Amino acid sequence: MENSQKLLDKIQKENIEQRKKSEFAAKNIFFWTMFTLSVLIGGLATSVLIFAFGQTEFDLLSHITHSRVELFLGMLPIVWIFFSFVFLAASIALLRKTKKGYKYSPVLVLMGNLIMSLILGTVIYFSGGAVKIESIFAKNVPGYQSVEEKKTAIWSAPEDGFLSGTIISVENEVILQDWNGKDWKIDTKDALIRGRVSMRIGEEVKIIGEMSSEGLFKASEIRPWKGQGNGANHVNN
């Protein structure tokens, strides 16, 4: 008996019904929609990762004690890294379920997804979307701590040599008000000024140094609050 006849007999015996083309089309559309959604969410996650790594100054690890290293590394957005891997895996699985999707190599799909997510994430990041996403999550997801909040925590430890806030006076001496509203006298003698820091009222900065006494902080390096900055110059008093 020919194979075609055997197949026909099996269909008749088991009462197998032929599926409609519309059912396959709907299923294909569903998988492509989910695949596109996974790439979109992967792009959002990538934008936050770009933002987080841009805010993480790895050169400071040499200045930080063991406990602070853990806090510093805590700036890395583990939640978003997890999202990236989950939706990356989902996109591969979903694409391979689409019509002719089995023909695509998983490695090829992986590379394609990474490239698309990176491009999309970069666009979202430079359009300011990453900060907005972080803000939305911080407000609506219980227990979620944004990159900005983690950064503030790290740079609000004067006893460990890290202080940040807004300059409120530069007349006779530099006075900085930290994020908790406390005023600090900053000794800027021989301090290294990083990037585009302008020692003026209203400037937001982060300072590496040493707490000389309560309310007095001796600065060894001053950086702009946003980013690390490029170049440097010394302040001599």
C-alpha positions as a printed Julia matrix, in Angstrom:
237×3 Matrix{Float64}:
   0.0    0.0    0.0
   1.32   3.39  -0.95
   2.15   5.91   1.73
  -0.52   8.3    0.49
  -3.19   5.64   0.87
  -1.95   4.76   4.36
  -2.16   8.42   5.34
  -5.69   8.7    3.92
  -6.8    5.56   5.81
  -5.33   6.97   9.05
  -7.17  10.26   8.59
 -10.47   8.47   7.99
  -9.92   6.04  10.86
  -8.96   8.69  13.44
 -11.46  11.18  12.07
  -8.77  13.84  11.71
 -10.18  17.14  10.53
  -8.24  19.37   8.22
  -7.54  22.76   9.71
  -8.63  25.85   7.85
  -6.07  28.13   6.25
  -7.51  31.03   8.25
  -6.59  29.22  11.47
  -2.97  28.89  10.37
  -2.96  32.54   9.23
  -4.34  33.73  12.59
  -1.77  31.65  14.45
   1.0   33.05  12.28
  -0.16  36.63  12.88
  -0.31  35.96  16.63
   3.26  34.68  16.77
   4.59  37.55  14.65
   2.77  40.04  16.89
   4.24  38.47  20.01
   7.68  38.38  18.41
   7.43  42.11  17.57
   6.26  42.83  21.12
   9.19  40.9   22.56
  11.61  42.95  20.42
   9.9   46.17  21.55
  10.16  45.26  25.24
  13.74  44.13  24.63
  14.42  47.58  23.17
  12.94  49.28  26.23
  15.09  47.12  28.49
  18.16  47.88  26.37
  17.55  51.64  26.65
  17.49  51.4   30.44
  20.66  49.29  30.4
  22.42  51.91  28.27
  21.27  54.6   30.71
  22.37  52.58  33.75
  25.83  51.79  32.39
  26.24  55.45  31.44
  25.59  56.4   35.07
  27.8   53.68  36.54
  31.36  54.93  37.03
  33.39  51.75  37.28
  36.62  53.66  37.86
  35.37  54.4   41.38
  35.61  50.77  42.49
  39.17  51.4   43.65
  37.85  54.07  46.03
  35.15  51.89  47.59
  35.34  49.46  50.48
  33.84  45.95  50.25
  30.37  46.89  51.51
  30.26  49.9   49.2
  31.32  47.75  46.24
  28.18  45.7   46.73
  26.08  48.85  46.83
  27.87  50.28  43.81
  27.37  47.14  41.76
  23.77  47.26  42.92
  23.32  50.15  40.48
  23.25  47.61  37.69
  19.57  47.14  36.69
  19.22  43.42  37.39
  15.47  43.58  36.68
  16.06  44.95  33.2
  18.88  42.5   32.51
  16.43  39.73  33.44
  13.76  41.22  31.16
  16.27  41.38  28.31
  17.12  37.68  28.58
  13.49  36.59  29.03
  12.18  38.46  26.01
  15.22  37.51  23.95
  14.48  33.85  24.59
  10.77  34.44  23.95
  11.44  36.1   20.6
  13.52  33.13  19.44
  10.85  30.63  20.49
   8.03  32.67  18.95
   9.74  33.27  15.62
  10.45  29.58  15.18
   6.72  28.88  15.56
   5.8   31.15  12.67
   5.34  29.89   9.14
   8.76  28.86   7.78
  10.25  30.06  11.09
  11.88  26.66  11.57
  14.21  27.53   8.69
  15.87  30.3   10.73
  18.91  29.38  12.77
  18.55  30.21  16.52
  21.94  31.93  16.36
  20.76  34.06  13.43
  17.55  34.94  15.26
  19.56  35.78  18.39
  21.89  38.12  16.5
  18.99  39.74  14.67
  17.09  40.32  17.89
  20.15  41.76  19.64
  20.81  44.16  16.77
  17.17  45.29  16.59
  16.95  45.7   20.37
  20.21  47.65  20.45
  19.12  49.99  17.66
  15.67  50.49  19.18
  17.12  50.88  22.68
  19.62  53.49  21.49
  16.86  55.51  19.81
  14.7   55.34  22.96
  17.66  56.3   25.15
  18.65  59.37  23.12
  15.03  60.49  22.94
  14.88  60.52  26.76
  12.65  57.45  26.97
  14.88  55.5   29.37
  14.51  58.11  32.11
  10.73  58.19  31.62
  10.52  54.4   31.79
  12.55  54.42  35.0
  10.29  57.09  36.48
   7.11  55.18  35.61
   8.45  51.97  37.15
   9.68  53.75  40.28
   6.22  55.27  40.83
   4.09  52.25  40.0
   6.09  49.12  40.83
   6.41  48.45  44.59
  10.0   47.84  45.67
  11.49  49.02  42.38
  14.44  51.34  42.89
  15.41  53.45  39.9
  18.97  53.97  38.69
  18.76  57.59  39.87
  17.72  56.5   43.38
  20.56  53.97  43.56
  23.0   56.61  42.34
  21.77  59.05  45.01
  22.24  56.41  47.71
  25.83  55.74  46.64
  26.73  59.44  46.52
  25.09  60.22  49.88
  27.7   58.62  52.1
  30.09  61.38  53.27
  31.52  59.08  55.95
  32.73  56.84  53.1
  34.05  59.72  51.02
  31.09  60.31  48.69
  28.96  63.45  48.79
  26.59  65.04  46.29
  24.05  67.82  46.04
  23.58  71.38  44.8
  26.0   74.28  45.27
  24.16  77.08  47.09
  27.01  79.5   47.78
  30.43  80.28  46.27
  31.19  83.74  47.73
  33.63  83.2   50.6
  33.53  79.4   50.58
  31.73  76.7   48.66
  28.55  75.55  50.39
  26.81  72.43  49.13
  23.31  71.33  50.09
  22.94  67.57  49.89
  19.78  65.78  48.74
  18.53  65.61  52.34
  18.71  69.39  52.74
  21.85  69.45  54.88
  24.48  72.14  54.21
  28.17  71.26  53.86
  31.24  73.48  53.71
  33.41  72.15  50.91
  37.19  72.53  51.05
  38.09  72.71  47.34
  41.81  73.37  47.79
  43.74  71.32  45.2
  40.51  69.57  44.21
  40.43  68.02  40.75
  37.49  69.36  38.74
  36.13  66.88  36.22
  34.3   67.55  32.99
  32.14  70.61  32.57
  31.64  71.36  36.24
  31.11  75.06  36.86
  31.54  76.07  40.49
  28.47  78.26  40.61
  25.18  78.43  42.47
  22.7   75.85  41.27
  25.31  73.44  39.92
  24.62  69.8   40.83
  27.8   67.88  41.59
  29.16  64.72  43.16
  32.31  64.87  45.23
  34.98  62.35  46.21
  36.91  63.25  49.31
  36.91  62.98  53.06
  34.59  64.2   55.81
  36.9   66.31  57.99
  34.27  66.94  60.64
  30.52  67.28  60.92
  29.41  69.58  58.12
  32.9   69.95  56.62
  34.04  67.95  53.6
  37.5   68.09  51.99
  37.16  67.48  48.26
  39.79  65.64  46.23
  37.68  65.37  43.08
  34.47  67.07  41.88
  32.37  65.63  39.07
  29.16  66.73  37.34
  26.08  65.0   38.75
  25.04  63.83  35.31
  27.8   61.7   33.84
  31.49  61.59  34.62
  32.56  64.33  32.26
  35.72  64.71  30.23
  38.9   66.57  30.98
  39.99  68.01  34.3
  41.52  71.03  35.98
  42.65  71.92  39.49
  41.23  74.44  41.9
  43.84  76.2   44.02
  42.71  78.31  46.94
